[in-house]
Amino acid sequence: MAVKDFALPDLGEGLTESELVSWKVAVGDSVHLNQIIAEVETAKALVELPAPYDGRVSRLYVEPGVTVAVGEPLVAFEVAGAEPESADGPDGAGDRADVPEPTLVGYGARPDATTRPARRARPGLAPAGQAREAAPARETAAAVAPAPAAAQAATATALAERPRATPPVRKLARERGIDLGTVTGTGAGGPATAGGSHRLPVSAAPTAPATPSAPATADRGDVRIPIRGVRKATAEAMVRSAFSAPQATVFLTVDVTATSELVERLRARTAEGEARPGLLAVVAKALCLAIRRTPEVNARWDDDAQEIVQSGAVHLGIAAATPRGLLVPVVRDADLLPLTDLAGAIRTLAETARSGRTAPADLSGSTITITNVGVFGVDAGTPIVTPGEAAILALGAVRRQPWEHDGGIALRDVLTLALSFDHRIVDGQQASILLADLGRILNDPASVLAFV
């Protein structure tokens, strides 16, 4: 049997690291090619990793919750079809057997792959490579002659100075400022384990004399949330956008009663198996049509080439609120899709994003974005432009309210649109023309004939 390491693959879109969420296998389990063995969370999505071999899991290098750089080992497999590795190599580990690596479902080796930056070292955790090198030394320690008394004493002192604890407990202790040397372990042999972590004090700081205060009715302690995954990616993108692109926002309030009636008619006539168009799909289609007159908003700023690049296609980003944070899946060539197909694509992407299964490739490459803040009951907002785009459209809530109509006052469906834009690329005139065209289509859907 040969032992083969499986490293974190390049999941695409320039991602350099991922956090291991969970293992689907354990040491000793038999696996087959492309069987799901783990879930990792990138800055964009939750991704399942398939097994690269038929074999048996011999070692798991990483625990859930640890961030791993691309190229670092995750798991080792015992693979049939080659001689066992020899222990005669210079490092005592021998050479790995030459077992062909099959192509995995969902990804493969990239010909243009380059060396990724090493991930930041975490306190209390050694890099995976060091951990692997240290393992043979521990396994062969029993065969080494007893050390002199002084060396044994030094070893005992070093071990005593570093309390035994699992990585999750060490992380919790760091967050609470606790010296693990003062904590009694709950695991076998004395290590501190996650099962006993609830016994850790909130803080290791000395308790100050109590001062009179109002009686507490509930735990009012602060909650610390690690900045990682989707939240980290969103934060970096928003800071990059807000501080690199001068942004402005224009607003337009529109009577969309005719569009509301159109949506009801379309829903009633939708054939079985077709997606039922909603307001978001109609607005998306109207935006694609309005862009034909104002292509300047469907563009990006190329700082390196000192060019403004106008996209020939509309790749529409749909902002989706998910349990993991804000994601923006992309409808490719949205301007070429019929309304029912566009509605189906939006629905599918939103459902996939909320379940955390969006592929990284579906979360990049948008040319303009729509965000529907109206579903949360607000009337308007000033959205931040997605990096790599020139504009983002926000929809407010549709309100039934008194409105001027045919020379009188009537109850009408009213919607506020907000268009934020990168003022390096788009001028106020262009942004206003686009928003006015969009409002005209939503106010009178028949006017769409002027844009076809």
C-alpha positions as CSV (number, residue, x, y, z in Angstrom):
1,M,0.0,0.0,0.0
2,A,1.2,3.5,-0.8
3,V,0.5,6.6,1.2
4,K,-0.7,9.6,-0.8
5,D,-1.4,13.1,0.6
6,F,-4.3,15.1,-0.7
7,A,-3.7,18.9,-0.6
8,L,-6.3,21.6,-0.7
9,P,-6.9,22.2,-4.4
10,D,-7.2,25.5,-6.2
11,L,-10.9,26.0,-6.1
12,G,-10.7,28.8,-8.7
13,E,-11.4,32.5,-8.9
14,G,-8.1,33.5,-7.3
15,L,-9.0,32.0,-3.9
16,T,-5.8,31.3,-1.8
17,E,-7.2,29.6,1.3
18,S,-10.3,27.9,2.7
19,E,-11.6,27.0,6.2
20,L,-12.3,23.3,6.8
21,V,-15.9,23.1,8.0
22,S,-16.4,19.4,8.5
23,W,-15.0,16.0,7.7
24,K,-17.3,13.4,6.1
25,V,-14.9,10.6,6.8
26,A,-12.8,9.3,9.7
27,V,-9.4,7.6,9.9
28,G,-9.7,4.0,8.8
29,D,-12.7,4.6,6.5
30,S,-12.6,3.2,3.0
31,V,-13.4,5.7,0.3
32,H,-13.9,5.6,-3.5
33,L,-13.0,8.1,-6.2
34,N,-15.1,11.3,-6.0
35,Q,-16.8,10.3,-2.8
36,I,-17.4,13.5,-0.7
37,I,-14.8,13.6,2.1
38,A,-15.0,17.1,3.5
39,E,-16.7,20.5,3.3
40,V,-14.6,23.7,3.1
41,E,-15.7,27.3,3.2
42,T,-14.1,29.7,0.8
43,A,-14.6,33.5,0.9
44,K,-17.5,32.9,-1.5
45,A,-19.1,29.6,-1.0
46,L,-19.4,26.3,0.8
47,V,-17.6,23.7,-1.3
48,E,-17.6,19.9,-1.1
49,L,-14.3,18.1,-1.7
50,P,-14.3,14.7,-3.4
51,A,-11.8,11.9,-2.7
52,P,-9.0,11.8,-5.3
53,Y,-8.4,8.1,-4.9
54,D,-9.9,4.7,-4.1
55,G,-8.3,3.7,-0.8
56,R,-8.4,4.1,3.0
57,V,-8.1,7.2,5.1
58,S,-4.9,6.9,7.1
59,R,-4.6,10.4,8.5
60,L,-6.5,13.7,8.9
61,Y,-4.0,16.6,9.1
62,V,-6.5,19.4,9.8
63,E,-9.3,19.9,12.3
64,P,-12.6,21.7,11.5
65,G,-12.4,25.4,12.0
66,V,-8.8,25.7,10.8
67,T,-7.9,27.8,7.8
68,V,-5.8,26.0,5.2
69,A,-3.8,27.6,2.3
70,V,-4.1,26.1,-1.2
71,G,-1.5,23.4,-1.5
72,E,-1.4,22.4,2.1
73,P,-2.1,18.7,2.9
74,L,-5.6,17.9,4.3
75,V,-5.7,14.1,4.4
76,A,-3.5,11.0,3.7
77,F,-4.8,7.9,1.9
78,E,-3.5,4.4,1.7
79,V,-3.8,3.5,-2.0
80,A,-3.5,0.1,-3.5
81,G,-1.4,-0.7,-6.6
82,A,2.1,0.3,-5.5
83,E,4.8,-0.8,-3.0
84,P,4.7,0.5,0.5
85,E,6.8,3.6,1.1
86,S,10.3,3.0,2.4
87,A,11.7,4.4,5.6
88,D,15.2,4.6,4.2
89,G,15.0,8.1,2.8
90,P,17.1,10.9,4.3
91,D,14.2,12.2,6.4
92,G,13.1,8.8,7.6
93,A,9.8,9.1,5.8
94,G,10.9,7.5,2.5
95,D,9.6,8.4,-1.0
96,R,5.9,8.5,-1.8
97,A,4.8,5.9,-4.3
98,D,4.1,7.1,-7.8
99,V,0.3,6.7,-8.0
100,P,-1.4,8.4,-10.9
101,E,-3.8,11.2,-9.7
102,P,-7.2,11.0,-11.4
103,T,-9.2,14.1,-12.3
104,L,-11.7,15.0,-9.7
105,V,-15.3,15.9,-10.2
106,G,-15.6,19.7,-10.2
107,Y,-12.0,20.7,-10.5
108,G,-8.6,19.7,-11.8
109,A,-5.1,21.0,-12.0
110,R,-4.7,24.5,-13.5
111,P,-1.9,24.8,-16.0
112,D,-1.3,28.4,-14.9
113,A,-1.3,27.7,-11.2
114,T,1.3,29.7,-9.3
115,T,2.6,29.4,-5.8
116,R,0.1,30.7,-3.3
117,P,1.1,32.9,-0.3
118,A,1.5,30.9,2.9
119,R,-1.3,31.3,5.4
120,R,-0.7,33.3,8.6
121,A,0.5,31.2,11.5
122,R,-1.9,30.9,14.3
123,P,-0.8,30.9,18.0
124,G,-0.6,27.4,19.4
125,L,-0.8,25.7,15.9
126,A,2.2,24.5,13.9
127,P,2.1,24.7,10.1
128,A,0.8,21.4,8.6
129,G,4.1,20.6,7.0
130,Q,5.9,20.8,10.4
131,A,3.2,18.7,12.0
132,R,3.7,16.0,9.4
133,E,7.5,16.1,9.9
134,A,7.1,15.8,13.7
135,A,4.9,12.8,13.5
136,P,7.5,10.2,12.5
137,A,9.8,11.5,15.3
138,R,7.1,10.9,17.9
139,E,6.3,7.4,16.5
140,T,9.9,6.3,16.7
141,A,10.7,7.9,20.0
142,A,10.2,4.6,21.8
143,A,13.2,3.1,19.9
144,V,15.6,5.8,21.0
145,A,17.9,5.1,24.0
146,P,16.9,6.8,27.3
147,A,18.1,10.4,27.4
148,P,20.4,11.6,30.3
149,A,18.7,12.8,33.4
150,A,19.2,16.5,32.6
151,A,17.6,16.1,29.2
152,Q,14.7,14.2,30.7
153,A,14.2,17.0,33.2
154,A,14.3,19.6,30.5
155,T,11.8,17.7,28.4
156,A,9.5,17.3,31.4
157,T,9.7,21.0,32.2
158,A,8.9,21.9,28.6
159,L,6.0,19.6,28.5
160,A,4.7,21.0,31.8
161,E,5.0,24.5,30.5
162,R,2.7,23.8,27.5
163,P,-0.6,22.5,28.9
164,R,-2.3,19.8,26.8
165,A,-5.5,21.0,25.1
166,T,-7.3,20.5,21.9
167,P,-7.1,23.3,19.2
168,P,-10.7,24.5,19.8
169,V,-10.0,24.9,23.5
170,R,-6.8,26.7,22.8
171,K,-8.7,29.1,20.5
172,L,-11.4,29.7,23.1
173,A,-8.7,30.3,25.8
174,R,-7.0,32.9,23.6
175,E,-10.2,34.7,23.0
176,R,-10.9,34.8,26.8
177,G,-7.4,35.6,27.8
178,I,-7.1,32.4,29.9
179,D,-3.8,30.7,30.9
180,L,-4.5,27.0,30.3
181,G,-1.9,26.2,32.9
182,T,-4.4,27.2,35.5
183,V,-7.2,25.0,34.1
184,T,-7.9,21.3,35.1
185,G,-8.3,19.1,32.1
186,T,-11.4,17.0,31.5
187,G,-10.1,14.7,28.8
188,A,-8.4,11.3,29.3
189,G,-4.9,11.8,30.7
190,G,-5.6,15.4,31.7
191,P,-5.9,17.4,28.4
192,A,-8.5,20.2,28.2
193,T,-11.2,19.2,25.7
194,A,-14.1,20.9,24.0
195,G,-16.5,18.9,26.2
196,G,-15.2,20.8,29.2
197,S,-14.8,24.2,27.6
198,H,-18.0,25.4,29.2
199,R,-16.1,25.4,32.5
200,L,-13.6,27.9,31.3
201,P,-14.0,31.3,33.0
202,V,-15.1,34.2,31.0
203,S,-11.8,36.1,31.7
204,A,-8.6,35.3,33.5
205,A,-8.2,38.9,34.8
206,P,-8.3,39.4,38.6
207,T,-11.8,40.2,39.9
208,A,-12.1,43.8,41.0
209,P,-14.1,44.7,44.1
210,A,-17.8,44.7,43.3
211,T,-19.5,48.1,42.8
212,P,-23.2,48.6,43.4
213,S,-25.2,48.2,40.2
214,A,-28.7,47.4,39.0
215,P,-29.5,43.7,39.3
216,A,-28.8,41.9,36.1
217,T,-31.7,40.1,34.5
218,A,-29.7,38.3,31.8
219,D,-26.2,37.6,30.5
220,R,-25.1,40.9,28.9
221,G,-21.6,39.8,27.9
222,D,-20.2,40.8,24.5
223,V,-20.3,38.4,21.6
224,R,-17.1,38.1,19.5
225,I,-17.7,36.9,15.9
226,P,-14.6,35.9,13.9
227,I,-14.2,37.9,10.7
228,R,-13.8,35.2,8.1
229,G,-15.5,33.5,5.1
230,V,-18.2,35.5,3.4
231,R,-18.2,38.3,6.0
232,K,-14.4,38.9,5.5
233,A,-14.8,38.9,1.7
234,T,-17.7,41.3,1.9
235,A,-15.9,43.6,4.2
236,E,-12.8,43.7,2.0
237,A,-14.9,44.3,-1.1
238,M,-16.9,47.1,0.4
239,V,-13.9,48.9,1.8
240,R,-12.1,48.5,-1.6
241,S,-15.1,49.9,-3.4
242,A,-15.9,52.8,-1.0
243,F,-12.3,54.0,-0.8
244,S,-11.2,53.5,-4.4
245,A,-14.3,54.7,-6.4
246,P,-16.1,58.0,-5.9
247,Q,-19.7,57.1,-5.8
248,A,-23.0,59.0,-6.1
249,T,-26.6,57.9,-6.1
250,V,-29.7,59.1,-8.0
251,F,-33.3,58.3,-7.0
252,L,-36.6,58.0,-8.8
253,T,-40.0,57.2,-7.4
254,V,-42.3,55.5,-10.0
255,D,-45.9,54.5,-10.3
256,V,-45.6,50.8,-11.1
257,T,-49.3,49.9,-11.0
258,A,-49.2,48.8,-14.6
259,T,-46.2,46.6,-13.9
260,S,-47.9,45.0,-10.9
261,E,-50.9,44.2,-13.1
262,L,-48.6,42.8,-15.8
263,V,-46.9,40.5,-13.2
264,E,-50.3,39.1,-12.2
265,R,-51.3,38.4,-15.8
266,L,-47.9,36.7,-16.5
267,R,-48.2,34.6,-13.4
268,A,-51.7,33.5,-14.4
269,R,-50.5,32.5,-17.9
270,T,-47.3,30.8,-17.0
271,A,-47.1,27.3,-18.4
272,E,-46.5,24.3,-16.2
273,G,-42.8,23.9,-15.5
274,E,-42.0,27.5,-16.3
275,A,-40.8,30.0,-13.6
276,R,-43.5,32.5,-12.6
277,P,-42.0,36.0,-13.1
278,G,-42.1,38.4,-10.2
279,L,-41.3,42.0,-9.9
280,L,-37.6,41.4,-9.5
281,A,-37.5,39.5,-12.8
282,V,-39.4,42.2,-14.6
283,V,-37.2,44.9,-13.3
284,A,-34.1,42.9,-14.3
285,K,-35.4,42.5,-17.8
286,A,-36.3,46.2,-18.0
287,L,-32.8,47.1,-16.8
288,C,-31.2,45.0,-19.5
289,L,-33.3,46.8,-22.1
290,A,-32.5,50.3,-20.7
291,I,-28.7,49.5,-20.8
292,R,-29.0,49.3,-24.6
293,R,-29.4,53.1,-24.6
294,T,-26.8,53.7,-21.9
295,P,-24.1,51.1,-22.2
296,E,-21.7,53.3,-20.1
297,V,-23.2,51.9,-16.9
298,N,-22.4,48.3,-18.0
299,A,-18.7,48.8,-17.7
300,R,-15.6,48.6,-15.4
301,W,-12.5,50.6,-14.7
302,D,-9.2,49.1,-15.8
303,D,-6.6,50.9,-13.7
304,D,-3.6,49.0,-15.1
305,A,-4.5,49.7,-18.8
306,Q,-6.0,53.1,-17.9
307,E,-9.1,52.2,-19.9
308,I,-12.9,52.0,-19.3
309,V,-14.1,48.7,-20.5
310,Q,-17.7,48.5,-21.7
311,S,-19.0,45.0,-21.6
312,G,-20.7,43.7,-24.7
313,A,-22.9,41.4,-22.6
314,V,-25.0,42.0,-19.4
315,H,-23.9,39.6,-16.7
316,L,-26.4,40.4,-14.0
317,G,-25.5,40.1,-10.3
318,I,-28.4,39.4,-8.0
319,A,-27.7,40.3,-4.4
320,A,-29.0,37.5,-2.1
321,A,-29.1,37.6,1.7
322,T,-28.1,34.2,3.0
323,P,-27.4,32.6,6.5
324,R,-23.7,33.0,5.6
325,G,-23.9,36.6,4.6
326,L,-24.4,38.6,1.4
327,L,-23.7,36.7,-1.8
328,V,-24.1,38.0,-5.4
329,P,-24.6,35.1,-7.8
330,V,-24.5,36.0,-11.5
331,V,-26.9,35.4,-14.3
332,R,-24.7,35.1,-17.4
333,D,-25.9,36.9,-20.6
334,A,-29.1,38.1,-18.9
335,D,-29.9,40.4,-21.7
336,L,-30.4,37.4,-24.1
337,L,-32.8,35.5,-21.9
338,P,-36.6,35.6,-22.3
339,L,-38.4,36.8,-19.2
340,T,-39.5,33.4,-18.0
341,D,-36.0,32.0,-18.4
342,L,-34.5,35.0,-16.6
343,A,-37.0,34.5,-13.7
344,G,-36.0,30.9,-13.5
345,A,-32.3,31.7,-13.5
346,I,-32.8,34.3,-10.7
347,R,-34.8,31.8,-8.6
348,T,-32.4,29.0,-9.0
349,L,-29.3,31.1,-8.2
350,A,-31.0,32.6,-5.1
351,E,-32.0,29.2,-3.8
352,T,-28.6,27.8,-4.4
353,A,-27.0,30.7,-2.7
354,R,-29.2,30.4,0.4
355,S,-28.3,26.7,0.7
356,G,-24.6,27.6,0.5
357,R,-24.0,25.5,-2.6
358,T,-23.1,28.2,-5.2
359,A,-20.0,27.4,-7.1
360,P,-17.2,30.0,-6.8
361,A,-17.4,30.6,-10.6
362,D,-21.0,31.7,-10.3
363,L,-20.1,34.4,-7.8
364,S,-17.8,36.5,-10.0
365,G,-17.8,38.3,-13.4
366,S,-21.0,40.4,-13.0
367,T,-21.2,43.7,-14.9
368,I,-24.0,45.3,-13.0
369,T,-26.0,44.3,-9.9
370,I,-29.5,44.5,-8.6
371,T,-30.3,44.4,-4.8
372,N,-33.9,44.2,-3.6
373,V,-34.0,45.9,-0.2
374,G,-37.8,46.3,-0.5
375,V,-38.3,42.7,0.7
376,F,-37.1,44.0,4.1
377,G,-39.8,46.7,4.1
378,V,-37.6,49.7,3.4
379,D,-38.3,52.3,0.8
380,A,-34.8,53.1,-0.5
381,G,-31.1,52.8,0.1
382,T,-27.7,53.9,-1.2
383,P,-26.0,50.6,-2.2
384,I,-22.2,50.4,-2.6
385,V,-21.1,49.6,-6.1
386,T,-19.6,46.1,-6.4
387,P,-15.9,46.2,-7.2
388,G,-15.4,45.6,-10.9
389,E,-18.7,47.2,-11.9
390,A,-19.9,50.7,-12.7
391,A,-23.4,50.7,-11.1
392,I,-25.8,48.9,-8.8
393,L,-29.6,49.3,-8.7
394,A,-31.6,49.1,-5.5
395,L,-35.4,48.4,-5.4
396,G,-37.5,49.7,-2.5
397,A,-40.7,48.3,-1.2
398,V,-43.9,48.7,-3.4
399,R,-46.3,50.9,-1.4
400,R,-50.0,51.4,-2.1
401,Q,-50.5,55.1,-1.6
402,P,-52.2,58.2,-3.0
403,W,-50.6,59.4,-6.3
404,E,-51.4,61.7,-9.1
405,H,-53.1,59.8,-11.9
406,D,-54.9,61.1,-15.0
407,G,-55.3,64.5,-13.5
408,G,-56.6,63.3,-10.2
409,I,-55.5,61.5,-7.0
410,A,-55.8,57.7,-6.8
411,L,-54.3,54.8,-4.8
412,R,-51.4,53.5,-6.9
413,D,-48.5,51.1,-6.5
414,V,-45.4,53.2,-6.0
415,L,-41.8,52.1,-6.0
416,T,-38.5,54.0,-5.3
417,L,-35.5,53.1,-7.4
418,A,-31.9,54.1,-6.4
419,L,-28.9,53.8,-8.7
420,S,-25.4,54.1,-7.2
421,F,-22.6,54.6,-9.7
422,D,-18.8,55.0,-10.0
423,H,-18.4,58.6,-10.9
424,R,-15.1,57.9,-12.6
425,I,-17.0,55.9,-15.3
426,V,-20.5,57.2,-15.3
427,D,-21.6,60.9,-15.2
428,G,-24.8,62.1,-13.6
429,Q,-26.4,62.6,-17.0
430,Q,-25.9,58.9,-18.0
431,A,-27.1,57.6,-14.6
432,S,-30.2,59.8,-14.8
433,I,-31.0,58.7,-18.4
434,L,-30.8,55.1,-17.4
435,L,-33.0,55.5,-14.3
436,A,-35.5,57.6,-16.3
437,D,-35.7,54.9,-19.0
438,L,-36.1,52.2,-16.4
439,G,-38.9,54.2,-14.7
440,R,-40.6,54.7,-18.0
441,I,-40.7,51.0,-18.8
442,L,-42.0,50.1,-15.3
443,N,-44.6,52.9,-15.4
444,D,-45.8,51.8,-18.9
445,P,-44.6,48.3,-19.9
446,A,-45.9,48.9,-23.4
447,S,-43.1,51.5,-23.9
448,V,-40.6,48.7,-23.9
449,L,-41.3,48.6,-27.7
450,A,-39.1,51.7,-28.0
451,F,-36.1,49.8,-26.7
452,V,-36.5,46.6,-28.7
